[in-house]
Amino acid sequence: MPEGPEVETEKLHEAIHEELEKEGGRLLRTIALTAALLAALARNRLVWFGSLALGTAGLVVLATALLA
């Protein structure tokens, strides 16, 4: 098992900092906004699927009660 990272990250780290200096933080804002939008969409889908699962469970309970 290697003790250090397998990918050279120093050059990547420098490239990110250079890009941030060039763009004046625009890249960082774009990444933050994208992450926030994806989180909101994921939350929306999670709530929708949760309500769908609860509705299905309710139907199963109702069908079980009717068959009993």
Backbone as numpy.savetxt, mean C-alpha at the origin, in Angstrom:
# Nx Ny Nz CAx CAy CAz Cx Cy Cz
25.46 -16.77 4.46 24.61 -15.59 4.46 25.50 -14.35 4.46
25.34 -13.45 3.48 26.18 -12.26 3.43 25.85 -11.29 4.57
26.88 -10.65 5.08 26.66 -9.71 6.17 26.26 -8.33 5.69
26.67 -7.97 4.48 26.32 -6.67 3.92 25.27 -6.81 2.85
24.77 -5.69 2.36 23.77 -5.76 1.30 24.38 -6.30 0.01
23.58 -7.06 -0.73 24.06 -7.66 -1.97 24.08 -6.64 -3.10
23.30 -5.60 -2.99 23.22 -4.57 -4.02 23.96 -3.34 -3.53
24.74 -2.74 -4.40 25.47 -1.52 -4.05 24.47 -0.38 -3.90
24.29 0.08 -2.68 23.29 1.11 -2.43 23.88 2.51 -2.33
25.18 2.61 -2.21 25.80 3.93 -2.05 25.56 4.80 -3.29
25.73 4.22 -4.48 25.50 4.99 -5.71 24.04 5.37 -5.84
23.15 4.48 -5.46 21.73 4.78 -5.49 21.39 5.91 -4.53
21.97 5.85 -3.35 21.75 6.87 -2.33 22.22 8.24 -2.85
23.38 8.27 -3.47 23.91 9.52 -4.03 23.02 10.04 -5.16
22.54 9.14 -6.01 21.69 9.54 -7.14 20.38 10.14 -6.64
19.82 9.56 -5.60 18.57 10.09 -5.04 18.81 11.49 -4.48
19.89 11.67 -3.76 20.18 13.00 -3.20 20.43 14.03 -4.30
21.14 13.65 -5.35 21.38 14.57 -6.45 20.07 14.95 -7.14
19.19 13.99 -7.31 17.89 14.26 -7.95 17.05 15.18 -7.08
17.10 14.96 -5.78 16.35 15.84 -4.88 16.89 17.26 -4.92
18.20 17.41 -5.02 18.78 18.75 -5.10 18.38 19.43 -6.41
18.37 18.68 -7.50 17.99 19.25 -8.81 16.54 19.67 -8.85
15.69 18.80 -8.39 14.25 19.03 -8.53 13.68 19.88 -7.39
14.44 20.19 -6.41 13.95 21.01 -5.31 12.91 20.31 -4.46
12.99 19.01 -4.36 12.05 18.26 -3.54 10.80 17.80 -4.28
10.71 18.11 -5.57 9.52 17.71 -6.33 9.37 16.19 -6.38
10.47 15.49 -6.52 10.43 14.03 -6.55 9.89 13.49 -5.23
10.36 14.03 -4.14 9.90 13.57 -2.83 8.42 13.84 -2.64
7.95 15.01 -3.06 6.52 15.33 -2.97 5.70 14.37 -3.82
6.20 14.06 -5.01 5.49 13.15 -5.90 5.40 11.76 -5.28
6.49 11.29 -4.70 6.48 9.98 -4.06 5.52 9.97 -2.87
5.54 11.02 -2.08 4.66 11.09 -0.91 3.20 11.13 -1.32
2.88 11.91 -2.35 1.50 12.00 -2.83 1.04 10.67 -3.40
1.90 10.01 -4.15 1.55 8.70 -4.72 1.30 7.68 -3.62
2.16 7.67 -2.61 1.99 6.74 -1.50 0.68 7.02 -0.75
0.35 8.29 -0.55 -0.89 8.65 0.14 -2.11 8.22 -0.67
-2.07 8.42 -1.98 -3.20 8.02 -2.82 -3.38 6.50 -2.83
-2.27 5.78 -2.92 -2.35 4.32 -2.89 -2.88 3.82 -1.55
-2.48 4.46 -0.47 -2.99 4.07 0.86 -4.48 4.33 0.96
-4.95 5.45 0.42 -6.38 5.76 0.45 -7.17 4.75 -0.38
-6.66 4.40 -1.55 -7.34 3.41 -2.38 -7.36 2.04 -1.71
-6.26 1.67 -1.08 -6.21 0.38 -0.39 -7.20 0.35 0.77
-7.31 1.45 1.49 -8.26 1.52 2.60 -9.69 1.40 2.07
-9.97 2.08 0.97 -11.30 2.03 0.38 -11.66 0.60 -0.02
-10.74 -0.09 -0.68 -10.99 -1.48 -1.09 -11.15 -2.38 0.13
-10.35 -2.15 1.16 -10.43 -2.96 2.37 -11.80 -2.82 3.02
-12.31 -1.60 3.10 -13.63 -1.37 3.69 -14.70 -2.05 2.84
-14.58 -1.94 1.51 -15.56 -2.53 0.63 -15.57 -4.05 0.76
-14.38 -4.66 0.75 -14.31 -6.11 0.88 -14.77 -6.57 2.26
-14.50 -5.78 3.27 -14.97 -6.12 4.61 -16.48 -6.13 4.70
-17.13 -5.13 4.10 -18.58 -5.09 4.12 -19.16 -6.22 3.29
-18.49 -6.56 2.19 -18.94 -7.68 1.36 -18.86 -8.99 2.14
-17.78 -9.18 2.89 -17.62 -10.40 3.67 -18.67 -10.48 4.78
-18.95 -9.34 5.43 -19.97 -9.34 6.48 -21.34 -9.63 5.91
-21.64 -9.10 4.74 -22.92 -9.37 4.10 -23.06 -10.83 3.73
-22.01 -11.42 3.24 -22.03 -12.84 2.88 -22.21 -13.70 4.13
-21.51 -13.35 5.20 -21.65 -14.11 6.45 -23.08 -14.01 6.97
-23.68 -12.85 6.82 -25.08 -12.68 7.24 -26.02 -13.56 6.44
-25.77 -13.66 5.15 -26.60 -14.52 4.30 -26.45 -15.99 4.67
-25.24 -16.39 5.02 -24.99 -17.78 5.43 -25.76 -18.07 6.72
-25.73 -17.15 7.66 -26.45 -17.34 8.93 -27.95 -17.41 8.66
-28.47 -16.55 7.80 -29.89 -16.56 7.46 -30.28 -17.86 6.78
-29.47 -18.33 5.83 -29.77 -19.58 5.14 -29.73 -20.75 6.12
-28.80 -20.75 7.04 -28.69 -21.81 8.04 -29.93 -21.81 8.93
-30.38 -20.64 9.32 -31.57 -20.53 10.17 -32.81 -21.00 9.42
-32.92 -20.68 8.15 -34.09 -21.09 7.36 -34.10 -22.60 7.13
-32.93 -23.20 6.99 -32.86 -24.63 6.74 -33.04 -25.47 8.01
-32.83 -24.84 9.16 -32.91 -25.59 10.42 -34.34 -25.87 10.83
